[in-house]
Amino acid sequence: MSDNSKHEWRFYIDDMIDFAEKVMVYTEGLDQAGFEASGMTYDATLRNLELIGEAATHIPDEVRAAHPEIPWRMIIATRNQLIHGYLGIDNDTLWSIIQDDVPELLPMLKSLKTDSTRS
């Protein structure tokens, strides 16, 4: 991996962190019903989940392989499902992603960022 591409993928990690933080801020203090009822919050949250997955597609395979603790394939598959609307969007699954998966993902991404700046 060239120094330029090594540097570039770190920007995508930064983006993923920013998008994940937005998801958490947008949904803070909401329950699932409140989230579903809030059109703008719902749409903004979905968009940021899509963007997390889009950024993940730009992480090199060797970086993904070196960090199997991050569910890269699931992140990208979720992005594809949200963008293409395969079989509609299940709000229970979406809420679970927001409440459980994103808060678990954020520290993993921050750790990857920290580790990558040391090397």
Summary of the structure (lengths in Angstrom):
residues: 119
radius of gyration: 14.7
end to end distance: 13.0
largest distance: 47.3
contacts: 327
relative contact order: 0.17
helix: 81%
strand: 0%
